Amino acid sequence: MTELHTYAAEVALALPETACSQPFGEGCDVYKVMDKVFMLSFHLEGKAAINLKVLPDHGAMLRDIYPYIRAGWHMNKQHWISVFEDEELDESLVQDLVLNSYELVVSKLKKVEQKRISLLRMI
């Protein structure tokens, strides 16, 4: 995959109540659902990378399987992973990881916010 940032952004921005901003300055896009971060998009070591939220066991498994997935850069290493652009990385994995990160964050929102997102998905 050569366009990690572009594809991850397309997936993220298609989800209800998602917004993108650059609170850390140019070069780091932060994607939030209802003001809660679920993805960061940046360059590290000359490569495109994204940080995504994961369940700790899931993150450990992903790091064991994929050489381009590492502990989350500048984040809680148990709850975040960094996915680096790599020719072996495929779109379906990126899509699954972005959706899973989003769902993890949504599951921690207030019930009324979860209901709103659920209703927006039906539209």
PyMOL commands that set and color helices and strands:
alter all, ss='L'
color gray80, all
select helices_A, chain A and resi 4-13+56-65+91-106+111-122
alter helices_A, ss='H'
color red, helices_A
select strands_A, chain A and resi 18-21+28-33+36-44+47-53+69-71+80-84
alter strands_A, ss='S'
color yellow, strands_A
deselect
rebuild
show_as cartoon
